[in-house]
């Protein structure tokens, strides 16, 4: 006699089959979305060599770091206008007794893209410069010091964004003594004193 109810094993088998089909569809959809999501395919920024910067102890000096975004790509600016986007950010690790001052990011350009035509995103493309203030304390021993850091960024093209990447940043600063503040001898009298 049949009552219209399925046998519990058949119900479990159908649910398992549905889960399998759903998983397979999700996997195929994710795989076909964009080959650009492959971590090895993300475009890389480049940084121009920084000439040796000479600075005096106890004085802040601005160092310009010049970067280039490959043609056909853009990266999110430091203020990308959406909490879901990864901002470009520079983190520096300086030697003892050298202080990092303000990091000045350039203004980005507001642009819209096919993947979000109603939203303007703030981006960098082509060449851009980040200015870093380096301030050696008076206690620094004069000499050359290597400043190291990481620029974190997320590159995109007109169709998709790639996983975030890190670019190693380094430049040298030569710290010199501040000029001597010599005491002048008092003016001598033009008369001979006996």
C-alpha positions in Angstrom: 0.0 0.0 0.0 1.4 3.4 -0.9 0.7 6.5 1.1 2.4 9.0 -1.1 5.4 9.4 1.1 9.0 8.8 -0.1 11.2 6.3 1.6 13.7 8.2 3.8 16.7 6.8 1.9 15.3 8.1 -1.5 14.8 11.5 0.1 18.4 11.6 1.4 19.7 10.5 -2.0 17.8 13.2 -3.8 19.0 15.9 -1.4 22.6 14.7 -1.8 22.2 14.7 -5.6 20.8 18.3 -5.5 23.7 19.4 -3.3 26.2 17.8 -5.7 24.5 19.5 -8.7 24.4 22.9 -6.9 28.1 22.5 -5.9 29.1 21.6 -9.5 27.2 24.6 -10.9 28.8 27.0 -8.4 32.2 25.6 -9.1 31.7 25.9 -12.9 30.3 29.4 -12.6 33.2 30.5 -10.4 35.8 28.9 -12.7 34.3 30.6 -15.8 33.9 34.1 -14.3 37.4 35.3 -15.0 40.7 33.7 -15.6 42.0 37.1 -14.3 41.3 35.9 -10.8 44.2 33.6 -11.0 46.8 34.9 -8.5 49.7 34.4 -11.0 48.1 36.5 -13.7 47.7 39.8 -11.7 49.7 42.7 -13.2 52.6 44.1 -11.3 53.5 47.7 -10.5 57.0 48.9 -10.9 58.9 51.4 -8.9 61.5 53.8 -10.4 65.0 53.8 -8.7 65.2 56.5 -6.1 68.4 58.5 -6.2 70.4 58.7 -2.9 68.8 61.3 -0.7 71.0 63.3 1.6 69.4 64.8 4.8 70.7 66.4 7.9 70.1 65.1 11.3 67.1 66.6 13.1 65.6 67.7 9.8 62.7 66.2 7.8 63.3 65.5 4.1 60.7 64.5 1.5 61.5 61.5 -0.7 59.4 61.0 -3.8 58.6 57.4 -4.7 57.6 57.0 -8.4 55.4 54.1 -9.4 54.0 52.9 -12.8 50.8 51.0 -13.4 51.0 48.8 -16.5 49.0 50.0 -19.5 45.4 48.8 -19.6 45.2 48.5 -15.8 44.4 50.7 -12.9 44.8 50.3 -9.1 42.5 51.6 -6.4 43.7 54.9 -4.9 44.4 55.4 -1.3 40.8 56.5 -0.9 38.8 54.2 -3.3 35.3 55.4 -2.4 34.0 52.0 -1.5 34.6 50.0 1.7 34.7 46.8 -0.3 37.8 47.9 -2.4 41.3 47.5 -1.1 43.1 50.9 -0.9 46.7 51.4 -2.1 48.7 51.7 1.1 52.4 52.2 1.9 53.8 50.7 5.1 57.4 51.7 6.0 59.8 50.0 8.4 62.6 52.5 9.2 65.8 52.1 11.1 66.0 53.1 14.8 66.2 56.9 15.3 64.7 57.7 11.9 61.1 58.7 12.1 58.5 58.4 9.3 56.7 61.6 8.8 53.5 62.1 6.7 52.9 59.9 3.7 51.2 61.9 1.0 49.3 60.0 -1.6 48.3 61.7 -4.9 44.7 62.4 -5.7 43.2 59.6 -7.7 41.0 60.0 -10.8 37.2 59.2 -10.6 36.3 56.7 -13.3 33.4 54.3 -14.0 33.9 50.9 -15.5 31.7 48.3 -17.3 31.6 46.1 -14.2 30.0 48.9 -12.1 28.8 51.6 -14.6 26.8 53.6 -12.0 29.6 53.9 -9.5 32.7 56.1 -9.9 35.8 54.6 -8.4 38.9 56.6 -7.4 41.9 55.0 -9.1 45.5 55.5 -10.2 46.7 54.6 -13.7 49.9 55.3 -15.5 52.6 57.0 -13.4 51.9 58.3 -9.9 54.1 59.5 -7.0 53.8 58.9 -3.2 55.8 61.4 -1.1 57.3 60.2 2.1 58.8 62.4 4.9 61.9 61.0 6.5 63.1 62.6 9.7 66.4 61.4 11.3 66.7 62.3 14.9 69.7 64.2 16.3 71.0 61.0 17.8 71.5 59.2 14.5 75.1 58.4 13.6 75.9 60.0 10.2 76.0 57.4 7.4 73.8 55.6 4.8 70.6 53.9 5.8 68.2 51.7 3.8 64.5 52.5 4.2 62.3 49.5 3.5 58.6 49.1 3.1 55.7 47.4 1.3 53.2 49.0 -1.1 49.9 47.0 -1.0 47.6 47.5 -4.0 44.8 45.9 -5.9 45.0 46.0 -9.7 42.0 45.9 -12.0 41.3 46.0 -15.7 38.0 47.1 -17.3 36.3 43.8 -16.5 37.6 42.5 -13.2 39.9 43.1 -10.2 42.8 40.8 -9.3 43.9 39.6 -5.9 45.8 42.2 -3.9 49.6 42.2 -4.3 52.6 43.6 -2.4 55.5 45.5 -3.9 58.7 45.8 -2.0 59.9 49.3 -1.6 63.5 50.4 -0.6 65.6 53.5 -1.0 68.8 54.9 0.7 69.1 58.0 2.8 72.5 59.5 3.7 72.3 61.2 7.0 74.9 64.0 7.6 75.7 66.2 10.6 73.9 69.4 10.8 76.0 72.5 10.0 78.1 73.7 12.8 76.7 76.7 14.5 80.1 78.3 15.2 80.4 81.1 17.7 82.1 84.1 16.2 84.9 85.7 18.1 84.0 89.1 19.3 85.1 91.9 17.0 88.7 93.0 17.5 89.6 96.5 18.2 91.7 98.1 15.4 93.8 99.7 18.1 96.9 98.0 19.5 96.6 97.3 23.2 99.7 97.2 25.3 
